[in-house]
Amino acid sequence: MSNNNVPRVAVGVLYSQEDRDTALSVTSAKETGHDFIILPITHSDYKRFLFDKVEDNKEKRLMEEWRNGKPFLKNDLIIQNNEHVDYLVGKISDWIDLDSSNHQVRTNSEIALNQQFSWAAHLGLTAIFVPTPTNSFLNYARSLNKILGNSTYTHIWMRIPIINEDTPYSNDIEMWEKWNKFRTFCENHHKLSIALELSVNLPDDVYLERWFAEPIKAVILPTKIFLTNVKGYPVLSKKHQGFVKKLMKYKPSFVVFDDMTSKHQDVGFAAYQEYVRHINRTMPEPNQIEQFGNGYQDFLQSPLQPLMDNLESSTYEIFEKDPVKYALYEKAVYYALLDRVALESNEITVIMVVGAGRGPLVTRSIKAAEKANRKVRIYAVEKNPNAFVILQNMKSEVWGDKVTIVFGDMRKWKAPEKADILVSELLGSFGDNELSPECLDGAQKYLKPDGISIPSSYRTFISPLSSSKLYNEVSAYKDLVHFETPYVVMFQSVTELAKPQEIWQFEHPNGSFVIDEEENPVNNYHNTRYSKVTFNITNSGILHGIAGYFESVLYKDVTMSILPATHSEGMFSWFPIFFPLKVPIYITSNSTLNIYFWRLTSSKKVWYEWCVDASLTVGSETKSYGSSNIQNVGGRSSWIGL
Amino acid sequence: MSNNNVPRVAVGVLYSQEDRDTALSVTSAKETGHDFIILPITHSDYKRFLFDKVEDNKEKRLMEEWRNGKPFLKNDLIIQNNEHVDYLVGKISDWIDLDSSNHQVRTNSEIALNQQFSWAAHLGLTAIFVPTPTNSFLNYARSLNKILGNSTYTHIWMRIPIINEDTPYSNDIEMWEKWNKFRTFCENHHKLSIALELSVNLPDDVYLERWFAEPIKAVILPTKIFLTNVKGYPVLSKKHQGFVKKLMKYKPSFVVFDDMTSKHQDVGFAAYQEYVRHINRTMPEPNQIEQFGNGYQDFLQSPLQPLMDNLESSTYEIFEKDPVKYALYEKAVYYALLDRVALESNEITVIMVVGAGRGPLVTRSIKAAEKANRKVRIYAVEKNPNAFVILQNMKSEVWGDKVTIVFGDMRKWKAPEKADILVSELLGSFGDNELSPECLDGAQKYLKPDGISIPSSYRTFISPLSSSKLYNEVSAYKDLVHFETPYVVMFQSVTELAKPQEIWQFEHPNGSFVIDEEENPVNNYHNTRYSKVTFNITNSGILHGIAGYFESVLYKDVTMSILPATHSEGMFSWFPIFFPLKVPIYITSNSTLNIYFWRLTSSKKVWYEWCVDASLTVGSETKSYGSSNIQNVGGRSSWIGL
């Protein structure tokens, strides 16, 4: 099952030996099929400038001269010019010791770091490989943060081993915690990324998954993690393969790290990169949803406002292509027809499709009626004048007399008769967020008292979400409004901190409201909702926002869902929805997280508000340690017009 | 000890009975000497609009009409017009139940709240008294938050009992935690304030003090907390008196709450407010520092930049008035002179006053020499051309020949001889923050190798600070720069979460740097500092920023300090310094708080960076639950020019 459409994966190399010649290294890396090489910027001897044992005044003076910005000597540099720049990632010296207790070593380490970085930036290297933080790393974080603030093009790849090899079993989460703290101190800078180094033993899946929410730009494969196949070639274990394949979705660069274990010398060093490319080529073909969503991963879209705005033809076009959704609707109408009248009866069932768009539900209703062998009279109501043109064409060319098309808002239509079945497709990613409840309340007046609404109900679910990627996307707007706006997103770089839970539901027809003389609800308070759900958070993580999903009963057993656990297979009409938090909250392991959610309404609009509160139990005491504000108060930043 | 200069304190009244007539109530409140009255906006019968048991359709229709905004009936209102508006605080009905599990009660409570609030705002009431949050209060917070977002003039006074009377001993901090959560959900809105209700038993001082960092607009004194003196008049216990006096510094309104205990009926209801005014009149006179600081409490000032800017005459004028500081300097010079030469010796001691300003240290040095009976030759070096005019006057009119005045930067002056004693007053609130280290490094070249610097050293201290007041002041600027700038502030509405700890010190003369041919340091790296201090936080609180202080040894035993524990009595030249945090961090009780602080330098400037990290020990595990970014990276927001 080879997949030739997959783009070529970038595979580079990192050697253990520090003091290499650039030209020779580049040549040998190219010969062994690598796309780039991570090379130290200076020779190891440059370490003398730490001056950690300065005694006499002459040496002290030399040190101060160096500190005052003496240029590199040519012999100190490995990367001496910009000849091979496109082929290189610069490596900062491992010996810099920014958190030394010695003021001199600390100061000189920072100067050396700045020097190396500034030379690499001057040459135009686009990525710099920096050392793993040690246990105490605050001064390292500060120094790097300063560099990040000044750098325009250069990205930082921070070497992060997936497990701390010294304590491989006891402490699986330690490296993530360390990384997390480091980037928090650095304001989640978007140019600070991870070069994730795999280990011989990988931690449990739950610990692997948390890395998917992180900005991984490179994956380091030390040669020691490779096994040997029967032909003597390097291969990865099933578990490593699985993880590498998952990582490949995020399109990182790969780096073969020659750790001098020399396990596969007979087959040559090229074998590692060939194997990585082989894994990439044999990735399974993306499924329909992945194909559809390609390019949309982690891309923030504003939810549709079909009531306020008229959808464009291309939007209808895309959604009509969903292979699953309309089949489910057809099935629902089919069963409803069967239940509605007996086969022998000659009665006509009145179906009203409200919000008919370009007519897919009309077509499906006709099909359902044919299959069910029932007589139907269909009305199609649509308020979008452009879509109505298509409806007119459909009626004259395809549907004919059995369909009556009506131009207008379903909430205001004076229907000539009452419907047996009301069919609508007004659901948004959050269920009610495209105002299905309000629209169907208005349409309900021309549904018979015992009539059927398809959908008959929908439930909304939320879960706590971690995703520095999405958070950075939102915060790039640098304003409050975007933090208080929900987005439709195809999740990729995310980790769910707990499984989704239901917050509320809507049912149709709805008998709970008082009507006015026009048979419309006298107000919309019956469609407000308020819910608190409690999540037990087992593993620590950063809460960046809240994911939203819906599950709908179209008719009896015919259900439609975008909730991961029950997702209607192959249906791509809805991505989940994402409600951001203004300030990310670090959730410690074994925390209790309360999420509060509101659906609120005025006479003009509907909006959501949300807030969270995290607590920890210490002995018999519950300590609440992190709360958000209530976001989007009064719908100040985002709302849906009625 | 009566203090007639104290401004009149506002004392109002709150009655237990709900259904009162406004005109009568106002008259009786005035007759008993009160300045205002807290009065319910509607009669208690208005509760019928909760419609908590709506059965038939007719009543349902009535409810919906009311929900749709039917105006108040005149009879439902207690406050019916704006006749007594300046005398009234409106009270929201206690029966509103915003967190009811019943959708109808919840919805109608919010409508009633909005109605009452909007009527009060319409009348122009400037304050609204709202009920204490119950155990579940999220929907209450959301509803109030919405109102806060829309209100322009009206302030909210939230009734907060200082202890939850149901569990008076076990749970002293519960009410503060509740309040804290409530206002966090409400984005720390500046119009949401506390009406703090005192109880018969007051909690321990440490729990009382945390309220000083909160926005207390009113203090409620229920009549039951009053004792009876020998004449039968109401008085407060010593502990209550002490707390009330402390609260009076924040100038809240007081409210006598007639809780129907009827303890002092013989002496009349006026006796309570008279007693409160009596306490206010007999407050101790403010000390010199309080007098000097009056009007400056919690006011953010930018630290001086004497090196970059020339100080104004009025600034010198104020600081020269300090009764303590110059006496300490005189003492230090006196002892240094005694140590420097024997009395019988006829040797002349060379004193150089660097940064002489308008000359106070010159005058004090002359006095010290006279007292010590030592011969001196004094140089006064000053770079501010305006101050130098005054120095010229002083020389010709007062000092005469024994003083040589020099115009120029002390770091560049070519002195004609070397000094025995170098006297300077370059310290800022944070010790080194007005660049004393850099200036004295430059002046050191004309100090004899065994010469004395006054001051000889200074140490910097920090402590974690809670102050929603200061935080709101900083965030009012709505930009990053102000969050990354230190301020000089006379603390008032603050609580220290732990005692100050030392972070670093400077000593003069300083032998640790290499000099260039001009005898100046070749660079400034020796004046960088980095320190981590760990605080154990016993009681929970919100960390809004970091307080800074200094302690200095002028000479041997002569010290000068603005650290609270060792503050030089009566000295007012320095207020503490405040480094804000961009995002406040809630610190749970028994937490460990690490604060990291840097003093950093380039060739052009000096700046500070700071960050914090809070953790909690659960079993054997340390859980880090809250970190800040590293603030002011690279001095991007605040720095001191060299």
Interface residues (C-beta under 8 A of the other chain):
Chain A: N57 K60 R61 M63 E64 E65 R67 N68 H103 R106 T107 L138 N139 A141 R142 N145 K146 G149 N150 E177 K181 T184 F185 C186 E187 V514 V522 N523 Y525 T528 Y530 K532 S540 V583 Y586 T588 S589 N590 Y596 W598 E609 C611 D613 L616 V618 K623 S624 Y625 G626 S627 S628 N629 I630 V633 G634 R636
Chain B: N57 K60 R61 E64 E65 R67 N68 H103 R106 T107 L138 N139 A141 R142 N145 K146 G149 N150 E177 K181 T184 F185 C186 E187 V514 V522 N523 Y525 T528 Y530 K532 S540 V583 Y586 T588 S589 N590 Y596 W598 E609 C611 D613 L616 V618 K623 S624 Y625 G626 S627 S628 N629 I630 V633 G634 R636
